[in-house]
Amino acid sequence: MDISTLQKPDTSTLRLHAQHEESFLSVLNFAEDARALADMLIRLQETQAHLVIRINQSLAEREVLGKQYADLQTVLDTKRGELKFGDVMAMS
């Protein structure tokens, strides 16, 4: 056995092993990123559904309040003559 072969290890197998580990870690990182993105997508879809419900509720409430305001304005216009809703609000 030659002493020169003992002093110089074969680095080609070390590089291949390192490259394999690096590609395996990349696959693991990509898989973790994909899982995190899937979780985020689910949360965003749930948030969107919740917000759509809240928007529809708010629109319905706005419509009811608009009708109530119009009814109140009609009553004030007919019963008080020149007294307007803004005048009533200014008095309170």
MODELLER restraints for C-alpha pairs under 7 A, 6 or more apart:
rsr = mdl.restraints
at = mdl.atoms
rsr.add(forms.Gaussian(group=physical.xy_distance, feature=features.Distance(at['CA:73:A'], at['CA:85:A']), mean=5.90, stdev=0.5))
rsr.add(forms.Gaussian(group=physical.xy_distance, feature=features.Distance(at['CA:76:A'], at['CA:83:A']), mean=6.56, stdev=0.5))
rsr.add(forms.Gaussian(group=physical.xy_distance, feature=features.Distance(at['CA:76:A'], at['CA:84:A']), mean=6.20, stdev=0.5))
rsr.add(forms.Gaussian(group=physical.xy_distance, feature=features.Distance(at['CA:76:A'], at['CA:85:A']), mean=6.63, stdev=0.5))
rsr.add(forms.Gaussian(group=physical.xy_distance, feature=features.Distance(at['CA:77:A'], at['CA:83:A']), mean=6.49, stdev=0.5))
rsr.add(forms.Gaussian(group=physical.xy_distance, feature=features.Distance(at['CA:77:A'], at['CA:84:A']), mean=6.20, stdev=0.5))
